[in-house]
Amino acid sequence: MAAMVTTATQTPITFEAPPESIAQTASRPTGRHDVPTSINYYKDPGDGSLPMPIIIADNTVKNERPHIPQRVVVHDVTGEEDKYALDSHGFQFLRHASQLSGLPAFQDEDLVKDRYYPESVELLKDITGASRVFIFDHKTRCGPSNWHKLGKGNRSSRGPLLRAHVDQSYDGAELVLRRWFPEEADELVKRRYQIINLWRPIKPVLEDPLAVADATSIADSDLVAASIIYPRDRDETWTIKPHARHRWHFKYGQRPDEVLLIKCFDSDAAVPARRAPHSAFENAEEAGGESRESIETRALVFYD
């Protein structure tokens, strides 16, 4: 199947007045759909030991870190999208159509880097006012939710991650910065910088949607630094301990023109939201459907 590329003409808009062409074609049910479900948290042994690292090698992810499911209600933001913003909650929903459409286009590495990266950079600049944005990674997910258990080569079948996490810890964010900008890092860390994910459905999401937590409901004491080990490098992320105060949100039936920005790190300790944990989750009412298709880009965002 040929990759689909169109010309994107609109700029990001709020959710108060969707374009007529989108409103006419939407098949999503109306109303809000809060979902009782479970979020998988880190099972802390309580002995002060470090979490078991995730090992990535030979196109295989080995993740045997213990987790514990916690019952929560994930609240649907439909109709209230504009209440949430990066600095106040750690996430933000936007309406923005990509030039690319369909899974084959988003699986084409060259096409994604040539066409999708630049439009994502401009979107992030428009929303944040940043002076410089650098996309350092992207991941396309279209596999089953049990992809971690598929054994050797499971990265090729990457699906949703049903565990609460943040992609970078505070120290892990600086590891990323120094990896990509070794000559500039000493100066860049003196100014505000962020890591922001741009998450987009490739087709409307019903199976295994993505939940994001209100950053202000997650205390630093709920965060546990955890390593990802590669053959010649390492990353450090946050895994999350459960607590009843946590507030989780998602957008029911999220479409490809509805993107979610997730702040993974902010060097400005004065803002209310420095990092937003996130996790895929199961919606029992939509179980058994087609595997979720989505793409996330990860960006370093700099300010003068």
N, C-alpha and C positions, 0 to 999 in steps of 0.2 A: 504494500500500500504506500502510495506516495505521501511524503510529508506535506502538510498544509501550511502555507504561509500567506497571510493577508496583510493589508496595510492598516495599521492602527492609527486612528485619527482622533479619538477622544482623549481627554485628560482625566485624571482621577476626579470622581464626583462623590457626593455623599449618597446615602441610601434613601434619602427622603423622596427623591423623584427619579426612579430608574428610567433609562431611555425607553421610548415607546416600543422599539423593535425587540428589546429584551423582555419587557413586560408581556408582550403579545405571545412570545414563544415559551415563556416559563411554564413548566408543568408542576412545579413544586406546590404542595398543599399550603394553604394560607394558615395564619395563626402561629403561635409559638409552641415549641415542642421540647419542654424540659425533659431530661432523660435520667431516670434512676438507673445507676450502673455501678461498676466497680472500677477504681483506678488502682493500678499496681504500683505500690511504693516499695522503697528499699526496706528490707527486713534487717534491721540493725541488731547484731548479736548482743550489743550492750557491754562488750568487753574492751572497747577502745580500739579494736582491730580495724584496719583499713578495709574498705569494700574490695571484693574480688575484682581484679581488673578485667576489662574486656580485651580479648586478644584478636587482632586482625592480621591475617597473613594468608597468602595463596588464595586470594579471592574468597576467603572464608571468615565469618565472624563467629567467635566463640564467646558466648555470654551466658555464664552459669551463675551470675550474681543472684543471691536469694531475694525474693520479693514477697510482699504480702498484699492481698487485695483489700481495699477499704471501700465500703459502700459510700457513695456520694450521689448528689444530684448535679448533673451538668446542665447549666441554664442556657437556654437558647437566647441569643442576642437579637433575633429578628425583630425589627422595628425599633431597636434601641442601639443600633450599631455605633451611632455617633457619640454615645456616652463614653466610649472607651478610647483611650489614646496612649501612645507609647510612654510618655513621661508620667502619666497618672496611674496607669494600670499595667504597663509593660507590653501591651498589644494594641493593634488597631486594624479595623476592617476597612477596606477601600473597594470601590468599584473601578476596575481597570481591565480592559480587554488586551490580550497579547496579540502580536502578529502571528504567533504560532498557534496551531490547534491540532488536537489529536495526538495519541500516544506516539506514533512513528516520528513526528516532528520533535517531540520532547525527548526521544531516545537518540536523536542524531546529535552527537557531541559537538560537531563542528557548527551545526545550525544553531544549537542552543548558545554556544559561545559567541557566534557572529551576530545573531539577531536578538536572542532573549537577554543576554547579559546587558547590552547597551540600553534596552528599554527598561530593564530593572534598575540600572544605575540612575537613569533619569527620574524614574518614579521615586526612588529613595531620596534623591536630591530635592525633588519638588516637595515631598512631605516633611522632611527633616530640616531643610535649609542647610544641609551639610555642604562643605566646600569640596569634598573629595570622597568618592565611594569606590571601593575596590572589591569585586566579587572574587572570592578565593575558592569557592567550592559550590557544587550543586549535586543534588541527588534526586533521581526519578524513582518513584515507588509504584509498583504495579503487581507485586507478588502477594502471596497469601499472608495472613496474619501470623502463621506459625513458621515463617521463613527461617527464624533462628535455629529451628530444630531440624532443618533439612540437611545438615552436615556439610561436607566439603563442597565449596563452590556456591554457598548459599547467598553470597552478595549479589550474584546474578539474578536472584529471585527476590530481591529486597522488597519487603512490604511494609506495612505500618508498624510502628514501634509502640507496643502497649505497656509502656513503663514511664512513670513520671521522671522527668529529667530536664536539665538545662544543658545545652551543647557545650558551653564553656564555663568553668569556674572563674573566679576573679583572677587567679593565677594563670588559669588556662587561656584566658583572653590575651594576656601578655605573651604567652607562648606562641599563639597564632600571629600576633603582631610582629614579633621578632623573627618568626619563620619567613614571613613574606616581605618584611622591610628591615633586614638586618642592619643596613647602613643608616637608616633614618630613625630607627626605633628609639634611641635615647632622647631624641627631640620630640618624637610623636607622643611619647608617654607623658610629656609635660603638659599636653593640651587634651581637651576632651575628645575621647573616641568611644565608639560603640561597636558592637557586633549585632547585626539585625538579620533575621531570616525573613525571606519573602516566600510565603507558602501559598501555592495555587493549585486548586483541583484541575485536572486535565479533562475530567467529565464530572457531572454533578455527583456529590459525595453523599451516599446514604450508608454504605457499609464502612465500619471502622472510621468514623469521623475523627477529626483532631480537636481535642480540648486544650484550652490554655487557661492557666490560673491567673487570677488577679494577683499581681506581684505584691501588693500591699497586704495580702492575706497570708503570705509565706514569710515567716521569720528566718533570719539568717541561721538560727539554731536548728531549723528544719533541713538545712542543706548539708550534704556530706560530700567532700571532694573525692572523686573516683577517677582512676586512670583508664585510658585506652592505650594499649601497647601495640605499636607497629614494629616491623623488623628493624627499622633504623630511626625510629622517632616515637614520640608519645604525645597524647593530648590529656587534658584534665577537664572533667565535666563536673556538674553537680548531679548527684542522685538525691532523692527526696524522701525524708521520713514523714509518715502520716501525721495529720493533726486535723481535728474537727473544724478548726477555723478556716481551712482552705476553701476558697470559692473558685469553682470551675465554670468555664463558659465555652460555647461553640456556636456555630451558625448551622442550623438545620438545612440540609439540602444544598450546601454551599456549591456555587457554580464556578466555572472557569473564569468568569469576569469578576468574581468576588475574591479578592486576595486578602490574606491575613499577614500582617507584619508582626513578628515576635522579637522582642528585645531580649537577647541572651546576655548582654553585658553593657554596662555604662560606667565609664570611669568617673563620672560625676556622682559622688556619694550623696549630694544634697537633693537629688531628685527623688520623689516618692517611689518610683519603680525602676530598679536597676536591672532586674532579670525576671523573666516570666517562665516558670516551669510549664511544660506541655507534655501531652501524651495522647496517643490514639486510645479509643475506648470502644467497647461493644454496645451497640444499641439493639436490644433484643427484638424490637419491632421490625428491624431491617436486616436481621441476620439471614445468612444464606444467599445474599445477592452477589453480584459480580465484585471482584476484588477492586479495592480503591485504586485510583490512578491519580497521582499528584507529583508535583515537583517543588522542591525547596532550593532556593539559592541562599548562600551565606555571604554576608558582606561586612567588611570593615568600613566604618563610617567615621570620617574625620571632620573636625571643625577648626576654623582659624581662631 
